[in-house]
Amino acid sequence: MGREKVFRFKQFAVLNDHTAMKVGTDGVLLGAWCPVEDSRCVLDVGTGCGVIALMVAQRNPTAIIDAIDIDHDAIGEASLNFANSPWNDRLTAIECDFNSMTTDKRYDLIVSNPPFFTNGVLPTGDARTTARHTSTLNYNQLIDKAAQLLNDEGSLSFITPIEAEGDIIQASTFASLLVRRITRVIPVEGAAPKRILWLLSRRDIPYSEDTLIIAHENGAFTSEYIALTGAFYLKM
């Protein structure tokens, strides 16, 4: 996926010029995959330019969405994108550290494309590295804090590298947020899975597990990927 200054979807466009994390496949996958049908009150953690929050707003016409990010520039950009969307009255961008977030709200859905990198030295002043590094929000913190902010029927949905599977299962067990669904994402037919889409919830729903292949070996998108994301991408 390219790094356009303005990324245009079928029903909205996002400026992602100043945000550290640009529009990417992971965020679009999560925004299209997360369960929104019964989610009236939604929190997007680490919103960046706001693309996941906008996708949730498009998919659920009654959802009220708070979108938070620790990065000042990201919140400025998300605010602009929300204001120029068809759902500006249902989207709020808030500069906030999720770890220290305080609110009386309890959410039906918390969704997050969280930081991925857990090792190495974090360069000072590198906003993109900060956005991708778990020194600011690790998986345990994401799951533990979500458990505090979800209502009794609420769910947490997020995406991680395949290598994080064991850590997520352990963290969810300690937080009493059980894994209800996982989708392993395969970038190209015949390759190994690279990502996992997660649904954790207190709801008593059956566990399910499946795979999603993004593209065939010839580069053409699979029918399942088109079915998932076709309501958003202009060229699908």
Beta strands, then each sheet from edge to edge (+ up, - down):
strand 1: 6-8
strand 2: 13-15
strand 3: 41-45
strand 4: 64-69
strand 5: 91-95
strand 6: 107-112
strand 7: 150-161
strand 8: 178-188
strand 9: 195-201
strand 10: 208-215
sheet 1: 1+ 2-
sheet 2: 5+ 4+ 3+ 6+ 7+ 9- 8+ 10+
end
